[in-house]
Amino acid sequence: MIDSINTLREYLSEKRKIVITSHRNPDGDALGSSLALMHYLQAKGHEVTVVLPSEYPDNFDWLHDVQSCVIYDVDKEAAKQHIEAAGLFFFLDFNSYDRIDPLKKFIEPNPAPKVMIDHHLHPDDIVDFSFCRTDASSTCELIYDFIDAFGEADTMDVKVADMIYVGVITDTGSFSYSTSAALYKKIGHLKDLGIDDYDLHDKIYNRMAIKNLQLLGHCLNNRMELYPEFKAGLIYLTKEDYKTYDIQRGDTEGIISYVMMLKDVKIAAFIREQPTLTKISLRSKGDISVQEIAKNHFNGGGHKNASGGMVYKKLDDAIAYFKRVLPRYTEKIKE
């Protein structure tokens, strides 16, 4: 049983077969934390495989050794074999089995120890040891802390540092929210270790395809609604939009940020119609907690200024529901 960082350190003193996994539709933090931990543990001599439920966005295909990830949706048998052979699991950037849905049936029966590193609220009791903190900016920040707890932050490989930076910058909206003085000190240390933050930022944000720029123009011109009385706004996408613009994973990243650029908007929503449900992303400024809105009304959660969820409603009904919910938070929004 692993119940502390010391027992985990002792367990890792022997070479292990390790599987790292993260949530379906992995984002920058999920991928960055998984790859950072993979490189760190491989350098210590462990046999490490990242197994993901679904494919990652094409705009992250440049991440260090991301092609080595085993994708369950692509190769179910390989994913199963790695999971069944594992002697240790790391759960990164999720805290409930429903976020890795198809992998649960293989991971849960495996008696190997399970370690969770995560920054989300309300974790399920599914692991032996948790290295979690809800006030962390990202799981990647916690990977930094995890390595530091092993006394090895100063000797961190630049590949590990790069991947940590990717997760931090994407999960904080380029340091727009969930930041702290401690985080900036850690980023400064990553810079000292040799990361090229300009190059990383360029690769993350300046790889847009023409269709993505056209999609953004469509969103701003045809799919944006503003509600001045609530200091709120939203952008929505229909199933037809997904077909017209051939929208793939990662193509809508950052669109919600354009609503937040408006001076008088303090809360923004990005609502997307899916085949069987409607997804919503929420952002806010200052003390407004969109986590409450996501949790109370959209079967979701997240962080104070960045959350998300879903409803089993048609797009028009979901938009109307969001508009009905807003007045309950009007006083907070007007502050």
C-alpha positions in Angstrom: 0.0 0.0 0.0 1.3 3.4 -1.0 0.1 6.0 1.5 2.8 8.7 1.4 5.4 10.3 -0.8 8.0 8.4 1.2 6.5 5.0 0.5 6.0 5.9 -3.1 9.7 6.9 -3.3 10.6 3.5 -1.8 8.3 1.7 -4.3 10.0 3.5 -7.1 13.5 2.5 -5.9 12.9 -0.7 -7.9 12.3 -0.7 -11.7 8.6 -0.8 -12.5 6.2 -1.2 -15.4 4.2 2.0 -15.1 1.1 3.2 -17.0 0.2 6.9 -16.9 -3.3 7.8 -18.0 -5.4 10.9 -18.4 -8.9 11.9 -19.4 -10.7 11.5 -22.7 -10.1 14.3 -25.2 -6.8 15.3 -23.6 -5.9 19.0 -23.5 -2.6 20.7 -23.0 -2.5 20.0 -19.3 -3.4 16.3 -19.6 -0.8 15.8 -22.3 1.9 18.0 -20.8 1.6 16.4 -17.3 1.6 12.8 -18.8 4.6 13.4 -21.0 6.5 15.3 -18.3 6.0 12.5 -15.8 6.8 9.8 -18.5 10.1 11.4 -19.3 11.0 11.9 -15.6 10.2 8.3 -14.7 11.9 6.9 -17.8 15.1 8.7 -16.9 15.0 6.9 -13.6 15.0 3.6 -15.5 11.3 2.7 -15.4 9.3 1.2 -18.3 6.6 3.8 -18.8 3.7 4.0 -21.2 1.1 6.7 -21.5 -2.3 5.2 -22.3 -5.1 7.6 -23.3 -8.8 6.8 -23.9 -9.0 8.9 -27.1 -6.8 10.8 -29.5 -5.1 14.1 -28.8 -5.6 17.3 -30.9 -3.4 17.5 -34.0 -2.1 20.9 -32.8 -0.2 19.0 -30.1 1.6 16.6 -32.4 4.9 18.3 -31.8 5.1 17.5 -28.1 8.1 15.5 -27.0 7.4 11.8 -27.9 3.6 12.3 -27.9 3.5 9.7 -30.7 4.5 7.1 -28.2 1.1 7.4 -26.4 -1.1 4.4 -26.8 -4.6 5.4 -27.8 -7.4 3.1 -26.7 -9.8 4.2 -29.4 -7.1 3.4 -32.0 -5.5 0.3 -30.6 -7.6 -1.4 -27.9 -5.6 -4.5 -27.7 -2.3 -2.7 -27.1 -3.9 -0.4 -24.5 -5.3 -3.5 -22.7 -2.0 -5.3 -22.7 -0.1 -2.4 -21.2 -2.7 -1.9 -18.5 -2.8 -5.5 -17.5 1.0 -5.7 -17.3 1.4 -2.5 -15.2 2.8 -2.6 -11.7 1.9 1.0 -10.9 -0.6 3.5 -12.3 -0.6 7.3 -12.3 -3.9 9.1 -12.8 -3.3 12.6 -14.1 -5.7 15.5 -14.5 -8.8 13.6 -13.6 -10.3 12.2 -10.4 -13.1 9.9 -11.4 -13.3 6.8 -13.5 -16.0 8.3 -15.7 -13.3 10.6 -17.3 -11.4 7.5 -18.7 -14.6 5.5 -19.2 -13.4 2.6 -21.4 -10.2 2.0 -19.5 -11.9 1.5 -16.1 -12.8 -2.2 -16.9 -9.1 -3.0 -17.3 -7.5 -0.7 -14.7 -9.8 -1.2 -11.7 -9.3 -5.0 -11.5 -5.5 -4.6 -11.6 -4.3 -4.7 -7.9 -1.2 -2.5 -8.7 -1.0 0.7 -6.6 -2.7 3.7 -8.1 -1.5 7.3 -7.6 -3.6 10.4 -8.5 -2.0 13.8 -9.3 -4.8 16.3 -10.0 -6.1 19.8 -9.2 -9.9 19.3 -9.6 -12.5 19.4 -6.9 -14.4 16.4 -5.4 -12.2 13.4 -6.2 -13.6 9.9 -6.0 -11.9 7.4 -3.7 -10.3 5.4 -6.4 -6.5 5.5 -5.6 -4.1 4.5 -3.0 -2.2 7.8 -2.8 -3.3 11.3 -3.9 -0.9 14.1 -4.7 -3.6 16.7 -5.2 -4.2 20.4 -4.5 -7.2 22.3 -5.8 -5.5 25.6 -5.6 -2.9 24.6 -8.1 -3.0 26.2 -11.5 -2.8 22.9 -13.3 -1.8 19.3 -13.0 1.5 20.3 -14.6 2.3 22.6 -11.7 1.7 19.6 -9.4 4.1 17.5 -11.5 6.7 20.2 -10.8 5.8 19.9 -7.1 5.9 16.1 -7.3 9.4 16.2 -8.7 10.5 18.8 -6.2 9.2 16.5 -3.4 11.6 13.9 -4.6 14.4 16.6 -4.3 15.0 16.6 -8.1 13.6 19.9 -9.4 17.0 21.4 -9.9 18.2 18.5 -12.1 15.0 18.3 -14.1 15.6 17.5 -17.8 14.6 20.3 -20.2 12.1 17.9 -21.9 10.3 17.5 -18.6 10.4 21.3 -18.1 9.0 22.0 -21.6 6.0 19.7 -21.0 5.3 21.2 -17.6 5.3 24.7 -19.2 2.9 23.5 -21.9 0.3 22.4 -19.3 0.6 25.5 -17.2 0.3 28.0 -20.0 -2.7 26.2 -21.6 -4.6 25.6 -18.3 -4.1 29.2 -17.1 -5.0 30.8 -20.5 -1.5 32.2 -20.9 -1.3 33.2 -17.2 -4.7 34.9 -17.3 -6.2 33.0 -14.3 -5.4 30.5 -11.6 -2.0 32.1 -11.1 0.0 32.7 -7.9 3.4 34.1 -6.8 4.5 30.5 -6.2 3.6 29.6 -9.8 5.6 32.4 -11.3 8.7 31.4 -9.3 8.3 27.8 -10.7 8.1 29.2 -14.2 11.2 31.3 -13.6 12.9 28.1 -12.5 11.8 26.3 -15.7 13.3 29.2 -17.6 16.6 28.8 -15.8 16.5 25.1 -16.7 16.6 26.0 -20.4 13.0 26.1 -21.7 12.4 28.3 -24.7 9.1 29.9 -23.7 8.9 32.0 -26.9 9.2 28.8 -29.0 6.7 26.9 -26.9 4.2 29.7 -27.0 4.6 30.0 -30.7 4.0 26.3 -31.3 1.0 26.3 -29.0 -0.8 29.3 -30.4 0.6 30.1 -33.8 -0.2 26.9 -35.7 -3.7 27.8 -36.9 -5.0 26.3 -40.1 -7.0 28.5 -42.5 -10.2 26.8 -41.6 -9.6 27.7 -37.9 -9.3 31.4 -38.7 -12.5 31.1 -40.8 -14.2 29.3 -38.0 -13.2 32.1 -35.6 -14.6 34.7 -37.9 -17.9 32.8 -38.2 -18.1 32.5 -34.4 -17.6 36.2 -33.9 -19.8 37.4 -36.7 -22.7 34.8 -36.6 -22.6 32.9 -33.4 -22.0 35.4 -30.6 -24.7 36.7 -28.3 -24.3 39.4 -25.6 -26.4 39.9 -22.6 -25.4 43.4 -21.2 -27.9 43.2 -18.3 -25.9 40.2 -17.0 -22.5 41.4 -18.2 -22.3 38.1 -20.0 -21.9 36.7 -23.5 -21.7 33.4 -25.3 -20.6 31.8 -28.6 -22.4 28.6 -29.8 -21.7 26.1 -32.5 -24.2 23.8 -34.2 -23.8 20.3 -35.5 -23.9 21.8 -39.0 -21.0 24.2 -38.1 -19.0 21.1 -37.2 -19.6 19.7 -40.6 -19.1 22.9 -42.5 -15.7 23.7 -40.9 -14.6 20.1 -40.4 -14.1 20.8 -36.7 -11.7 18.3 -35.0 -10.3 18.0 -31.5 -8.5 21.2 -30.6 -10.0 23.4 -33.4 -12.2 25.3 -30.9 -9.5 25.9 -28.3 -9.3 29.5 -27.2 -12.5 30.7 -28.9 -14.2 31.5 -25.6 -11.3 33.9 -24.8 -12.6 36.3 -27.4 -15.8 36.9 -25.5 -13.8 37.6 -22.4 -11.8 40.3 -24.2 -14.9 42.5 -24.2 -14.6 45.3 -21.6 -18.1 44.8 -20.1 -18.2 41.0 -20.1 -17.5 39.3 -16.8 -18.8 35.8 -17.7 -18.6 33.9 -20.9 -20.0 30.7 -22.2 -19.0 28.5 -25.2 -21.8 26.1 -26.1 -21.3 23.3 -28.6 -24.0 20.9 -30.0 -22.8 17.3 -30.0 -24.6 14.2 -31.4 -26.3 13.2 -28.1 -25.7 16.2 -25.7 -24.6 19.8 -25.5 -21.3 20.8 -24.0 -20.6 24.1 -22.3 -17.3 25.9 -21.3 -17.4 28.8 -18.9 -15.0 31.6 -18.0 -15.3 34.5 -15.6 -13.4 37.5 -14.3 -12.6 38.3 -10.7 -14.6 36.8 -7.9 -17.3 35.3 -10.1 -17.3 31.5 -9.7 -18.4 29.7 -12.8 -17.6 26.5 -11.0 -20.8 27.0 -9.1 -22.8 27.4 -12.4 -21.2 24.3 -13.9 -21.7 22.2 -10.8 -25.3 23.4 -10.0 -26.7 23.4 -13.5 -24.5 21.6 -16.1 -23.4 18.4 -14.4 -19.8 19.7 -14.4 -17.2 21.5 -12.4 -13.7 22.8 -12.6 -12.2 26.0 -11.2 -13.5 29.3 -10.0 -12.8 31.2 -13.3 -12.7 28.3 -15.7 -15.2 25.4 -15.7 -17.2 23.2 -17.9 -20.1 20.8 -18.2 -22.8 19.3 -20.3 -26.6 18.8 -20.5 -28.7 16.3 -22.4 -30.6 19.1 -24.2 -30.8 20.3 -27.7 -28.7 23.3 -28.5 -31.5 25.9 -28.4 -32.8 24.5 -25.2 -29.3 24.6 -23.7 -28.8 28.2 -24.6 -32.2 29.1 -23.2 -31.3 27.2 -20.0 -28.1 29.1 -19.7 -30.0 32.4 -20.1 -32.5 31.3 -17.4 -29.7 30.4 -15.0 -27.8 33.8 -15.3 -30.3 35.9 -13.3 -29.6 33.7 -10.2 -26.0 35.0 -10.4 -26.8 38.5 -11.5 -25.8 40.2 -8.2 -22.4 38.5 -8.2 -22.0 39.4 -11.9 -22.8 43.1 -11.3 -20.3 43.5 -8.5 
